[in-house]
Each structure stands twice: as structure tokens, then as C-alpha cells.
Amino acid sequence: MMYAFDGSSLDGPAYTDVVDLAHRAPAWLDSLVSAWSTYGLGLFAVLMLAGWWRARRTGSGPALVALAVPLVVVLGYAVNSVVKLLVREDRPCQSLHVVTLEACPAPGDWSFPSNHTAIAAAAAVALICVSRRIGYVALVAAGAMAVSRVWVGAHYPHDVIAGFVVGALVASVTIIPLSSRPDTLARRLETTRLRPLLTASAPRREAAQERVGTPT
């Protein structure tokens, strides 16, 4: 028999309030939130690509930091998955027996912390070290992802809060040290086949620097 933690005592009433609100909301809003909850992580992949494309035009050091962002996100997901296995919290739709917008996962698909939110938060925090503009867009998107996961009934509020903290912490302890001194490693990698990923061609780089001024 599989024993699991029941998190409904923590913020079950808040969860049911959100689920009830979702049922009373217009159908177009529920469809929009559900689509974002399901497919929204794709936006973070686009933002990572945009951050890398911008960074490689300013130097190999910033480009190296941008290339590290997907690895940071994978690490954040891995750490979050380990926490899931340790805590083993049942999904709220299983504990509270409510009808949700998203189909209730099977038993054993643990709820705490939220993987979607951890991935989004890790991407957002890491992207801030690549480009503040892109990073802040990602941060808002990560908040929207967290809210959407409760709205569709997949997670308790404490699940998404914990997922955000896990993702942000993993990103902070990995990307910040790298972003402070990336040039030495970047210069070494420039002598390998990774060079095209780290630098734009010289004419393009010079043109980009003329447009943006001193690289940031």
C-alpha cells in the first residue's frame, strides 16, 4: 500500500476557492488559462533562445551564461523531482475529490512541489543574469504559470510557492557564480567546436556593438 501526505490541511480552503472561481469564470478565460498551463513552458524556451542570440552578439562570456540557462532549468527540474519523491503529497483533486479543469492525475503523480512552476522560476531567475528585460518578462510569465496551475486544479497554492522557491534557489546558486566570471571558461571554449555558439561573426559583432554601445 502506498502512503502519501495529504496537504489539504495547509491551504485546502484556498485551493477550493480558486477551483470554484474557475468554474464560475467565462469559458474563454478557462480555455486561455488551461492552454497557458499546458503549453506555456514553450515561451521560456523561446526566451532562452532570444537571450542566447542577443548575448552572443555582445561577447563569448555572456553567451556562455546564456547557454547555461537550459542546463540550470534541467537541474531545477531534477531537484524539484527529488523533493516530490521525498514528500509524496497526493494531488488536491484526489484528497478533496473536486472536479477540476485539468484531468486529475493518477495516484503516485505527486503534487508537491509544482514541476511547472519550478521550471518556470529557474528559467526566469537564470534569464535575469542574461538580460534583465528578457528576465523580467520571464519572471511575470513564471508567476502566471504558478497561478494557472492552481486555477486548473493541478496544485495547492503551497505547491506552486514551493516550486517557485526551489527553481529560484537552484538557479541562483548555479547561474550567479557563473555570470560573475564567465570569461576565462568562455575563452577556453572558443578554441573548441563550440565557438559558433559563443560568438557571432566579427562583422556582425561589431555592427551589434555599434548599435547597442558598450556591452552589458
ZADO-1210 file (C-alpha; in nm, 4 decimals, padded with zeros to 6 digits):
<atoms>
<atom x="00.0000" y="00.0000" z="00.0000" code="MET" pos="1"/>
<atom x="00.1306" y="00.3450" z="-00.0903" code="MET" pos="2"/>
<atom x="00.1069" y="00.6051" z="00.1848" code="TYR" pos="3"/>
<atom x="00.1071" y="00.9685" z="00.0821" code="ALA" pos="4"/>
<atom x="00.0932" y="01.3073" z="00.2501" code="PHE" pos="5"/>
<atom x="-00.2407" y="01.4915" z="00.2440" code="ASP" pos="6"/>
<atom x="-00.1691" y="01.8626" z="00.2045" code="GLY" pos="7"/>
<atom x="-00.5317" y="01.9758" z="00.2176" code="SER" pos="8"/>
<atom x="-00.4955" y="02.0836" z="00.5804" code="SER" pos="9"/>
<atom x="-00.2453" y="02.3516" z="00.4807" code="LEU" pos="10"/>
<atom x="-00.4444" y="02.5542" z="00.2299" code="ASP" pos="11"/>
<atom x="-00.7232" y="02.3291" z="00.1077" code="GLY" pos="12"/>
<atom x="-00.9899" y="02.6017" z="00.1520" code="PRO" pos="13"/>
<atom x="-00.7880" y="02.8466" z="-00.0580" code="ALA" pos="14"/>
<atom x="-00.7491" y="02.5802" z="-00.3255" code="TYR" pos="15"/>
<atom x="-01.1218" y="02.5056" z="-00.3382" code="THR" pos="16"/>
<atom x="-01.1981" y="02.8788" z="-00.3571" code="ASP" pos="17"/>
<atom x="-00.9780" y="02.9089" z="-00.6656" code="VAL" pos="18"/>
<atom x="-01.1284" y="02.5978" z="-00.8250" code="VAL" pos="19"/>
<atom x="-01.4801" y="02.7289" z="-00.7582" code="ASP" pos="20"/>
<atom x="-01.3821" y="03.0634" z="-00.9126" code="LEU" pos="21"/>
<atom x="-01.2547" y="02.8802" z="-01.2207" code="ALA" pos="22"/>
<atom x="-01.5902" y="02.7046" z="-01.2573" code="HIS" pos="23"/>
<atom x="-01.7733" y="03.0390" z="-01.2427" code="ARG" pos="24"/>
<atom x="-01.5347" y="03.2123" z="-01.4840" code="ALA" pos="25"/>
<atom x="-01.6151" y="03.2616" z="-01.8541" code="PRO" pos="26"/>
<atom x="-01.5326" y="02.9644" z="-02.0742" code="ALA" pos="27"/>
<atom x="-01.2867" y="03.1686" z="-02.2820" code="TRP" pos="28"/>
<atom x="-01.0869" y="03.2567" z="-01.9701" code="LEU" pos="29"/>
<atom x="-01.0710" y="02.8960" z="-01.8545" code="ASP" pos="30"/>
<atom x="-00.9597" y="02.7911" z="-02.2022" code="SER" pos="31"/>
<atom x="-00.6897" y="03.0576" z="-02.2053" code="LEU" pos="32"/>
<atom x="-00.5580" y="02.9652" z="-01.8614" code="VAL" pos="33"/>
<atom x="-00.5689" y="02.5942" z="-01.9412" code="SER" pos="34"/>
<atom x="-00.3747" y="02.6486" z="-02.2631" code="ALA" pos="35"/>
<atom x="-00.1138" y="02.8529" z="-02.0804" code="TRP" pos="36"/>
<atom x="-00.0870" y="02.5924" z="-01.8036" code="SER" pos="37"/>
<atom x="-00.0328" y="02.3168" z="-02.0602" code="THR" pos="38"/>
<atom x="00.1820" y="02.4861" z="-02.3240" code="TYR" pos="39"/>
<atom x="00.3200" y="02.7974" z="-02.1554" code="GLY" pos="40"/>
<atom x="00.6597" y="02.6448" z="-02.0805" code="LEU" pos="41"/>
<atom x="00.7297" y="02.6731" z="-02.4520" code="GLY" pos="42"/>
<atom x="00.7558" y="03.0503" z="-02.4096" code="LEU" pos="43"/>
<atom x="01.0521" y="03.0041" z="-02.1765" code="PHE" pos="44"/>
<atom x="01.2323" y="02.8060" z="-02.4462" code="ALA" pos="45"/>
<atom x="01.1744" y="03.0963" z="-02.6861" code="VAL" pos="46"/>
<atom x="01.3026" y="03.3454" z="-02.4281" code="LEU" pos="47"/>
<atom x="01.6133" y="03.1335" z="-02.3676" code="MET" pos="48"/>
<atom x="01.6815" y="03.1276" z="-02.7402" code="LEU" pos="49"/>
<atom x="01.6315" y="03.5040" z="-02.7651" code="ALA" pos="50"/>
<atom x="01.8622" y="03.5615" z="-02.4685" code="GLY" pos="51"/>
<atom x="02.1355" y="03.3471" z="-02.6213" code="TRP" pos="52"/>
<atom x="02.1020" y="03.5148" z="-02.9631" code="TRP" pos="53"/>
<atom x="02.1383" y="03.8560" z="-02.8024" code="ARG" pos="54"/>
<atom x="02.4239" y="03.7508" z="-02.5740" code="ALA" pos="55"/>
<atom x="02.6452" y="03.6001" z="-02.8439" code="ARG" pos="56"/>
<atom x="02.6460" y="03.9368" z="-03.0204" code="ARG" pos="57"/>
<atom x="02.7997" y="04.1028" z="-02.7151" code="THR" pos="58"/>
<atom x="03.0709" y="03.8517" z="-02.6239" code="GLY" pos="59"/>
<atom x="03.1562" y="03.4917" z="-02.5507" code="SER" pos="60"/>
<atom x="03.1215" y="03.5388" z="-02.1742" code="GLY" pos="61"/>
<atom x="02.7570" y="03.6487" z="-02.1857" code="PRO" pos="62"/>
<atom x="02.6890" y="03.3817" z="-02.4493" code="ALA" pos="63"/>
<atom x="02.8281" y="03.1141" z="-02.2179" code="LEU" pos="64"/>
<atom x="02.5951" y="03.2284" z="-01.9395" code="VAL" pos="65"/>
<atom x="02.3020" y="03.2161" z="-02.1817" code="ALA" pos="66"/>
<atom x="02.3968" y="02.8641" z="-02.2911" code="LEU" pos="67"/>
<atom x="02.3999" y="02.7568" z="-01.9268" code="ALA" pos="68"/>
<atom x="02.0371" y="02.8595" z="-01.8714" code="VAL" pos="69"/>
<atom x="01.8798" y="02.5396" z="-02.0156" code="PRO" pos="70"/>
<atom x="02.1163" y="02.3306" z="-01.8022" code="LEU" pos="71"/>
<atom x="02.0121" y="02.5270" z="-01.4954" code="VAL" pos="72"/>
<atom x="01.6472" y="02.4646" z="-01.5797" code="VAL" pos="73"/>
<atom x="01.7090" y="02.0900" z="-01.6138" code="VAL" pos="74"/>
<atom x="01.8877" y="02.0916" z="-01.2781" code="LEU" pos="75"/>
<atom x="01.5981" y="02.2794" z="-01.1193" code="GLY" pos="76"/>
<atom x="01.3553" y="02.0215" z="-01.2552" code="TYR" pos="77"/>
<atom x="01.5721" y="01.7362" z="-01.1235" code="ALA" pos="78"/>
<atom x="01.5979" y="01.8826" z="-00.7737" code="VAL" pos="79"/>
<atom x="01.2249" y="01.9511" z="-00.7669" code="ASN" pos="80"/>
<atom x="01.1515" y="01.5938" z="-00.8760" code="SER" pos="81"/>
<atom x="01.3638" y="01.4588" z="-00.5913" code="VAL" pos="82"/>
<atom x="01.1666" y="01.6693" z="-00.3430" code="VAL" pos="83"/>
<atom x="00.8455" y="01.5291" z="-00.4932" code="LYS" pos="84"/>
<atom x="00.9615" y="01.1741" z="-00.4296" code="LEU" pos="85"/>
<atom x="01.0629" y="01.2570" z="-00.0735" code="LEU" pos="86"/>
<atom x="00.7392" y="01.4334" z="00.0253" code="VAL" pos="87"/>
<atom x="00.4905" y="01.2266" z="-00.1789" code="ARG" pos="88"/>
<atom x="00.1913" y="01.4560" z="-00.1471" code="GLU" pos="89"/>
<atom x="-00.1344" y="01.3465" z="-00.3108" code="ASP" pos="90"/>
<atom x="-00.2844" y="01.5763" z="-00.5710" code="ARG" pos="91"/>
<atom x="-00.5534" y="01.8049" z="-00.4266" code="PRO" pos="92"/>
<atom x="-00.8131" y="01.6673" z="-00.6687" code="CYS" pos="93"/>
<atom x="-00.7551" y="01.3253" z="-00.5103" code="GLN" pos="94"/>
<atom x="-00.7668" y="01.4420" z="-00.1488" code="SER" pos="95"/>
<atom x="-01.0579" y="01.6848" z="-00.1842" code="LEU" pos="96"/>
<atom x="-01.2495" y="01.5000" z="-00.4569" code="HIS" pos="97"/>
<atom x="-01.3250" y="01.8114" z="-00.6603" code="VAL" pos="98"/>
<atom x="-01.3917" y="01.8489" z="-01.0307" code="VAL" pos="99"/>
<atom x="-01.1086" y="02.0427" z="-01.1945" code="THR" pos="100"/>
<atom x="-01.0380" y="02.1928" z="-01.5353" code="LEU" pos="101"/>
<atom x="-00.7378" y="01.9643" z="-01.5801" code="GLU" pos="102"/>
<atom x="-00.7935" y="01.5914" z="-01.5575" code="ALA" pos="103"/>
<atom x="-00.6942" y="01.4587" z="-01.2168" code="CYS" pos="104"/>
<atom x="-00.3616" y="01.2704" z="-01.2409" code="PRO" pos="105"/>
<atom x="-00.3355" y="00.9099" z="-01.1338" code="ALA" pos="106"/>
<atom x="-00.2257" y="00.8262" z="-00.7770" code="PRO" pos="107"/>
<atom x="00.1514" y="00.8389" z="-00.7476" code="GLY" pos="108"/>
<atom x="00.1801" y="01.1524" z="-00.9617" code="ASP" pos="109"/>
<atom x="00.2829" y="01.3649" z="-00.6661" code="TRP" pos="110"/>
<atom x="00.1809" y="01.7255" z="-00.6193" code="SER" pos="111"/>
<atom x="00.4465" y="01.8954" z="-00.4035" code="PHE" pos="112"/>
<atom x="00.6289" y="02.0962" z="-00.5337" code="PRO" pos="113"/>
<atom x="00.4980" y="02.2016" z="-00.8754" code="SER" pos="114"/>
<atom x="00.7330" y="02.0987" z="-01.1572" code="ASN" pos="115"/>
<atom x="00.5865" y="02.3524" z="-01.3996" code="HIS" pos="116"/>
<atom x="00.6453" y="02.6353" z="-01.1554" code="THR" pos="117"/>
<atom x="00.9963" y="02.5191" z="-01.0641" code="ALA" pos="118"/>
<atom x="01.0964" y="02.5071" z="-01.4313" code="ILE" pos="119"/>
<atom x="00.9472" y="02.8498" z="-01.4988" code="ALA" pos="120"/>
<atom x="01.1097" y="03.0071" z="-01.1927" code="ALA" pos="121"/>
<atom x="01.4508" y="02.8584" z="-01.2678" code="ALA" pos="122"/>
<atom x="01.4329" y="02.9887" z="-01.6241" code="ALA" pos="123"/>
<atom x="01.3237" y="03.3354" z="-01.5121" code="ALA" pos="124"/>
<atom x="01.5934" y="03.3807" z="-01.2478" code="VAL" pos="125"/>
<atom x="01.8644" y="03.2483" z="-01.4795" code="ALA" pos="126"/>
<atom x="01.7495" y="03.4695" z="-01.7666" code="LEU" pos="127"/>
<atom x="01.7767" y="03.7804" z="-01.5486" code="ILE" pos="128"/>
<atom x="02.1521" y="03.7159" z="-01.5470" code="CYS" pos="129"/>
<atom x="02.1468" y="03.7113" z="-01.9277" code="VAL" pos="130"/>
<atom x="01.9172" y="04.0066" z="-01.9969" code="SER" pos="131"/>
<atom x="01.7164" y="04.1967" z="-01.7393" code="ARG" pos="132"/>
<atom x="01.4496" y="04.2824" z="-01.9944" code="ARG" pos="133"/>
<atom x="01.4016" y="03.9218" z="-02.1010" code="ILE" pos="134"/>
<atom x="01.4380" y="03.8005" z="-01.7425" code="GLY" pos="135"/>
<atom x="01.1630" y="04.0263" z="-01.6105" code="TYR" pos="136"/>
<atom x="00.9286" y="03.9110" z="-01.8871" code="VAL" pos="137"/>
<atom x="01.0086" y="03.5530" z="-01.7863" code="ALA" pos="138"/>
<atom x="00.9504" y="03.6370" z="-01.4195" code="LEU" pos="139"/>
<atom x="00.5996" y="03.7652" z="-01.4914" code="VAL" pos="140"/>
<atom x="00.5351" y="03.4569" z="-01.7049" code="ALA" pos="141"/>
<atom x="00.6562" y="03.2340" z="-01.4199" code="ALA" pos="142"/>
<atom x="00.4102" y="03.3989" z="-01.1826" code="GLY" pos="143"/>
<atom x="00.1332" y="03.3421" z="-01.4366" code="ALA" pos="144"/>
<atom x="00.2348" y="02.9773" z="-01.4657" code="MET" pos="145"/>
<atom x="00.2153" y="02.9337" z="-01.0881" code="ALA" pos="146"/>
<atom x="-00.1342" y="03.0848" z="-01.0739" code="VAL" pos="147"/>
<atom x="-00.2536" y="02.8784" z="-01.3692" code="SER" pos="148"/>
<atom x="-00.1512" y="02.5508" z="-01.2059" code="ARG" pos="149"/>
<atom x="-00.3803" y="02.6243" z="-00.9105" code="VAL" pos="150"/>
<atom x="-00.6557" y="02.7575" z="-01.1382" code="TRP" pos="151"/>
<atom x="-00.6756" y="02.4345" z="-01.3397" code="VAL" pos="152"/>
<atom x="-00.6768" y="02.2337" z="-01.0155" code="GLY" pos="153"/>
<atom x="-00.3417" y="02.0599" z="-01.0535" code="ALA" pos="154"/>
<atom x="-00.1798" y="02.2011" z="-00.7377" code="HIS" pos="155"/>
<atom x="-00.2387" y="02.3579" z="-00.3986" code="TYR" pos="156"/>
<atom x="-00.1110" y="02.7156" z="-00.3528" code="PRO" pos="157"/>
<atom x="00.1703" y="02.5857" z="-00.1297" code="HIS" pos="158"/>
<atom x="00.2804" y="02.3519" z="-00.4117" code="ASP" pos="159"/>
<atom x="00.3421" y="02.6366" z="-00.6532" code="VAL" pos="160"/>
<atom x="00.5045" y="02.8563" z="-00.3887" code="ILE" pos="161"/>
<atom x="00.7465" y="02.5772" z="-00.3019" code="ALA" pos="162"/>
<atom x="00.8110" y="02.5060" z="-00.6690" code="GLY" pos="163"/>
<atom x="00.8942" y="02.8709" z="-00.7285" code="PHE" pos="164"/>
<atom x="01.1340" y="02.8747" z="-00.4338" code="VAL" pos="165"/>
<atom x="01.3078" y="02.5533" z="-00.5458" code="VAL" pos="166"/>
<atom x="01.3505" y="02.6746" z="-00.9035" code="GLY" pos="167"/>
<atom x="01.4695" y="03.0190" z="-00.7986" code="ALA" pos="168"/>
<atom x="01.7170" y="02.8814" z="-00.5440" code="LEU" pos="169"/>
<atom x="01.8680" y="02.6294" z="-00.7844" code="VAL" pos="170"/>
<atom x="01.9077" y="02.8987" z="-01.0493" code="ALA" pos="171"/>
<atom x="02.0596" y="03.1451" z="-00.8028" code="SER" pos="172"/>
<atom x="02.3252" y="02.9112" z="-00.6659" code="VAL" pos="173"/>
<atom x="02.4299" y="02.7964" z="-01.0138" code="THR" pos="174"/>
<atom x="02.3958" y="03.0842" z="-01.2594" code="ILE" pos="175"/>
<atom x="02.5033" y="03.3756" z="-01.0368" code="ILE" pos="176"/>
<atom x="02.8563" y="03.2409" z="-00.9679" code="PRO" pos="177"/>
<atom x="02.8987" y="03.1623" z="-01.3376" code="LEU" pos="178"/>
<atom x="02.7737" y="03.5026" z="-01.4519" code="SER" pos="179"/>
<atom x="03.0195" y="03.6826" z="-01.2237" code="SER" pos="180"/>
<atom x="03.3308" y="03.5432" z="-01.4019" code="ARG" pos="181"/>
<atom x="03.2427" y="03.3637" z="-01.7266" code="PRO" pos="182"/>
<atom x="03.5228" y="03.4977" z="-01.9488" code="ASP" pos="183"/>
<atom x="03.8024" y="03.2552" z="-01.8569" code="THR" pos="184"/>
<atom x="03.5979" y="02.9463" z="-01.9347" code="LEU" pos="185"/>
<atom x="03.4474" y="03.1127" z="-02.2404" code="ALA" pos="186"/>
<atom x="03.7926" y="03.1837" z="-02.3867" code="ARG" pos="187"/>
<atom x="03.8847" y="02.8184" z="-02.3473" code="ARG" pos="188"/>
<atom x="03.5676" y="02.7042" z="-02.5165" code="LEU" pos="189"/>
<atom x="03.6265" y="02.9452" z="-02.8050" code="GLU" pos="190"/>
<atom x="03.9087" y="02.7167" z="-02.9177" code="THR" pos="191"/>
<atom x="03.6675" y="02.4230" z="-02.9488" code="THR" pos="192"/>
<atom x="03.3817" y="02.3417" z="-03.1822" code="ARG" pos="193"/>
<atom x="03.1548" y="02.5393" z="-02.9524" code="LEU" pos="194"/>
<atom x="03.2937" y="02.8678" z="-03.0846" code="ARG" pos="195"/>
<atom x="02.9960" y="02.9342" z="-03.3202" code="PRO" pos="196"/>
<atom x="02.7644" y="02.9104" z="-03.0194" code="LEU" pos="197"/>
<atom x="02.9674" y="03.1639" z="-02.8234" code="LEU" pos="198"/>
<atom x="03.0412" y="03.4385" z="-03.0732" code="THR" pos="199"/>
<atom x="02.8802" y="03.5978" z="-03.3718" code="ALA" pos="200"/>
<atom x="03.0999" y="03.6631" z="-03.6734" code="SER" pos="201"/>
<atom x="03.3288" y="03.9644" z="-03.6331" code="ALA" pos="202"/>
<atom x="03.1404" y="04.1988" z="-03.8717" code="PRO" pos="203"/>
<atom x="02.8083" y="04.1161" z="-03.7089" code="ARG" pos="204"/>
<atom x="02.9505" y="04.1572" z="-03.3598" code="ARG" pos="205"/>
<atom x="03.0990" y="04.4965" z="-03.4421" code="GLU" pos="206"/>
<atom x="02.7734" y="04.6095" z="-03.6008" code="ALA" pos="207"/>
<atom x="02.5792" y="04.4936" z="-03.2953" code="ALA" pos="208"/>
<atom x="02.8155" y="04.6772" z="-03.0603" code="GLN" pos="209"/>
<atom x="02.7781" y="04.9941" z="-03.2637" code="GLU" pos="210"/>
<atom x="02.4010" y="04.9707" z="-03.2240" code="ARG" pos="211"/>
<atom x="02.3905" y="04.8933" z="-02.8507" code="VAL" pos="212"/>
<atom x="02.7078" y="05.0689" z="-02.7377" code="GLY" pos="213"/>
<atom x="02.9155" y="04.9147" z="-02.4608" code="THR" pos="214"/>
<atom x="02.8079" y="04.5527" z="-02.3954" code="PRO" pos="215"/>
<atom x="02.6229" y="04.4959" z="-02.0691" code="THR" pos="216"/>
</atoms>
